[in-house]
Amino acid sequence: MSRSRTPHRVVVVGSGFGGLFATKALRRADVEVTLLDRTTHHLFQPLLYQVATGILSEGEIAPPTRDILRRQKNARVLLGNVKTIDLQAQTVTSTILDTTTVTPYDSIIVAAGAGQSYFGNDQFAEFAPGMKTIDDALELRGRIFGAYEMAELEADPLELDAWLTFVVVGAGPTGVEMAGQIAELSRRTLKSNFRAIDPSTTRVVLLDAAGAVLSTFGDDLSTHALHELEGMGVEVQLHAKVVDVDAHGIEVEDPDGSRRRLEARTKIWAAGVAASPLGRHLAEQAGAELDRSGRVLVERDLTLPGHPEVFVIGDMMALDGLPGVSPVAIQGAQHAAKQITRRAKGSGEVSRPFRYRDKGSMATISRFRAVASIGRLRLRGFLAWVAWLAVHLIYLTAFKNRFTALMHWAVSFVGRGRSERTATWQQVSARTRLQRLEQGDSGRR
Ligand SMILES: Cc1cc2nc3c(=O)[nH]c(=O)nc-3n(C[C@H](O)[C@H](O)[C@H](O)COP(=O)(O)OP(=O)(O)OC[C@H]3O[C@@H](n4cnc5c(N)ncnc54)[C@H](O)[C@@H]3O)c2cc1C
């Protein structure tokens, strides 16, 4: 059989943990990689909450993808929102503004991640932004710091309480981190900043429909985190199901079925994820199944059933109940890249099964306080926080970002300042305005 002179064409969808690590793992392979993403950056999602609470700048956690890959000659980066992946024609169609691009592939790695899920109540998003993108984090930053500005102007005591009440929905790692940071912000950072209000009277409420905080960390660490949060003045309300959200507050249903209202201007949604709709798009063409979060049930080698040329990885894939965390995306990326490299060489058509090595999980509660579960090891307090710091520094992309993040952490954790508190009206209001435009309300009335 004559060998084609054209290199094997690989399309990678997504420049998150899965997409970027897959592209990097293909750097020595005899392939041509096209990395497509609707953003121009690689986002380090685990630190979004630090952008939202004024510790880090967005550039530190979202460096430009094309700069990261500038030395990788076999890779090109294209901006585009992927609309369709045609499994028959083996092409990907993406658009940006008025430009449509069709990119053919021999192999494809789909790593488009997941979005926020409001469990069928998407109308909540306007009043309780989630935390998945840089836009989300900047909007939340504007809402959090803006709430104190409004409180300083408020004469009505009930309204004042509503401005100084922050409700975080979801007591997983992101919710715990957000609640802890807002508590710390109000007790340390904003001290002496205002004249009419006392920010240390801020009420931070962390809600969850389940019965534990950080439930995946096991009983010991979960109870420890709960006590730490309460010690910091965070009100933890468990078995509390959110049934409605509006501009002024949130309605909660307790286990006995009774409903109550919390007046709070600032709500943050840190509960629930839904895989990228590209998962459904692929599954429908291939006759594959999806799980409850819309993740594609992949084969053991991470390919789409019936399509050995299509890998689905990271937050979009469902296999053996693996969680939606960055090590799963990174290891899946490296696995997919290895299979493609072997195929491009023409060596061994039989794909190997993916084996995940669990590296544990960790969550910060506030400065110097964290919990970590690594194998049989359970760490808490300062030691866990140092482990968290080290891991995040290693995985932050680019030396410059690591250096400036370390400087900002010194300012915020050793001192009490936060240098990234800038927020603009556009950041706070753009989502609502854009949604109205999309719904056809052009503001002409
Ligand atoms: C707030 C937060 C905190 C987290 N904390 C931790 C943590 O502490 N530890 C941990 O291990 N994990 C954490 N995670 C989870 C971790 O970030 C994800 O598991 C990981 O990012 C998944 O990688 P991925 O490549 O599948 O998706 P992502 O990293 O989400 O990347 C998806 C990419 O696809 C792009 N994309 C999506 N749709 C399209 C489209 N149609 N066209 C073009 N591009 C598209 C997106 O722009 C994005 O760049 C956290 C997640 C969040 C949101």
The ligand as an SDF file (V2000), in Angstrom:
LIG
                    3D

 53 58  0  0  0  0  0  0  0  0999 V2000
  -14.6480   27.2120   38.8490 C   0  0  0  0  0  0  0  0  0  0  0  0
  -13.9830   25.8850   38.5760 C   0  0  0  0  0  0  0  0  0  0  0  0
  -13.0640   25.3720   39.4730 C   0  0  0  0  0  0  0  0  0  0  0  0
  -12.4590   24.1480   39.2370 C   0  0  0  0  0  0  0  0  0  0  0  0
  -11.5370   23.6770   40.1370 N   0  0  0  0  0  0  0  0  0  0  0  0
  -10.8770   22.5270   39.8710 C   0  0  0  0  0  0  0  0  0  0  0  0
   -9.8500   22.0660   40.7500 C   0  0  0  0  0  0  0  0  0  0  0  0
   -9.5720   22.6800   41.7820 O   0  0  0  0  0  0  0  0  0  0  0  0
   -9.2030   20.9190   40.4130 N   0  0  0  0  0  0  0  0  0  0  0  0
   -9.4860   20.2270   39.2860 C   0  0  0  0  0  0  0  0  0  0  0  0
   -8.8490   19.2230   38.9960 O   0  0  0  0  0  0  0  0  0  0  0  0
  -10.4460   20.6360   38.4450 N   0  0  0  0  0  0  0  0  0  0  0  0
  -11.1570   21.7680   38.7050 C   0  0  0  0  0  0  0  0  0  0  0  0
  -12.1400   22.1960   37.8500 N   0  0  0  0  0  0  0  0  0  0  0  0
  -12.5010   21.3520   36.6900 C   0  0  0  0  0  0  0  0  0  0  0  0
  -11.5230   21.5100   35.5510 C   0  0  0  0  0  0  0  0  0  0  0  0
  -11.2790   22.8650   35.2850 O   0  0  0  0  0  0  0  0  0  0  0  0
  -12.1200   20.8120   34.3380 C   0  0  0  0  0  0  0  0  0  0  0  0
  -12.3200   19.4570   34.6570 O   0  0  0  0  0  0  0  0  0  0  0  0
  -11.2200   20.9270   33.1100 C   0  0  0  0  0  0  0  0  0  0  0  0
  -11.0760   22.2680   32.7420 O   0  0  0  0  0  0  0  0  0  0  0  0
  -11.8030   20.1230   31.9540 C   0  0  0  0  0  0  0  0  0  0  0  0
  -11.0150   20.2790   30.8260 O   0  0  0  0  0  0  0  0  0  0  0  0
  -11.6580   20.2370   29.3610 P   0  0  0  0  0  0  0  0  0  0  0  0
  -10.5370   20.4040   28.4200 O   0  0  0  0  0  0  0  0  0  0  0  0
  -12.5400   19.0720   29.2680 O   0  0  0  0  0  0  0  0  0  0  0  0
  -12.6110   21.4990   29.3210 O   0  0  0  0  0  0  0  0  0  0  0  0
  -12.2700   23.0390   29.5000 P   0  0  0  0  0  0  0  0  0  0  0  0
  -11.0120   23.2340   30.2460 O   0  0  0  0  0  0  0  0  0  0  0  0
  -13.5110   23.6390   30.0330 O   0  0  0  0  0  0  0  0  0  0  0  0
  -12.0280   23.5490   28.0190 O   0  0  0  0  0  0  0  0  0  0  0  0
  -13.0440   23.5780   27.0670 C   0  0  0  0  0  0  0  0  0  0  0  0
  -12.6490   24.5230   25.9620 C   0  0  0  0  0  0  0  0  0  0  0  0
  -13.5080   24.3430   24.8720 O   0  0  0  0  0  0  0  0  0  0  0  0
  -13.8890   25.5920   24.3560 C   0  0  0  0  0  0  0  0  0  0  0  0
  -15.1790   25.4120   23.6940 N   0  0  0  0  0  0  0  0  0  0  0  0
  -16.3490   25.0110   24.2280 C   0  0  0  0  0  0  0  0  0  0  0  0
  -17.3050   24.9180   23.2920 N   0  0  0  0  0  0  0  0  0  0  0  0
  -16.7130   25.2670   22.1290 C   0  0  0  0  0  0  0  0  0  0  0  0
  -17.1900   25.3860   20.7890 C   0  0  0  0  0  0  0  0  0  0  0  0
  -18.4370   25.0710   20.4460 N   0  0  0  0  0  0  0  0  0  0  0  0
  -16.3270   25.8020   19.8470 N   0  0  0  0  0  0  0  0  0  0  0  0
  -15.0450   26.1060   20.1530 C   0  0  0  0  0  0  0  0  0  0  0  0
  -14.5510   26.0120   21.4030 N   0  0  0  0  0  0  0  0  0  0  0  0
  -15.3730   25.5900   22.3650 C   0  0  0  0  0  0  0  0  0  0  0  0
  -13.9390   26.5010   25.5640 C   0  0  0  0  0  0  0  0  0  0  0  0
  -13.7920   27.8580   25.1870 O   0  0  0  0  0  0  0  0  0  0  0  0
  -12.7480   25.9870   26.3690 C   0  0  0  0  0  0  0  0  0  0  0  0
  -11.5550   26.6570   26.0360 O   0  0  0  0  0  0  0  0  0  0  0  0
  -12.7750   23.4240   38.0780 C   0  0  0  0  0  0  0  0  0  0  0  0
  -13.7060   23.9310   37.1680 C   0  0  0  0  0  0  0  0  0  0  0  0
  -14.3040   25.1530   37.4190 C   0  0  0  0  0  0  0  0  0  0  0  0
  -15.3010   25.7050   36.4310 C   0  0  0  0  0  0  0  0  0  0  0  0
  1  2  1  0
  2  3  1  0
  2 52  2  0
  3  4  2  0
  4  5  1  0
  4 50  1  0
  5  6  2  0
  6  7  1  0
  6 13  1  0
  7  8  2  0
  7  9  1  0
  9 10  1  0
 10 11  2  0
 10 12  1  0
 12 13  2  0
 13 14  1  0
 14 15  1  0
 14 50  1  0
 15 16  1  0
 16 17  1  0
 16 18  1  0
 18 19  1  0
 18 20  1  0
 20 21  1  0
 20 22  1  0
 22 23  1  0
 23 24  1  0
 24 25  2  0
 24 26  1  0
 24 27  1  0
 27 28  1  0
 28 29  2  0
 28 30  1  0
 28 31  1  0
 31 32  1  0
 32 33  1  0
 33 34  1  0
 33 48  1  0
 34 35  1  0
 35 36  1  0
 35 46  1  0
 36 37  1  0
 36 45  1  0
 37 38  2  0
 38 39  1  0
 39 40  1  0
 39 45  2  0
 40 41  1  0
 40 42  2  0
 42 43  1  0
 43 44  2  0
 44 45  1  0
 46 47  1  0
 46 48  1  0
 48 49  1  0
 50 51  2  0
 51 52  1  0
 52 53  1  0
M  END
$$$$
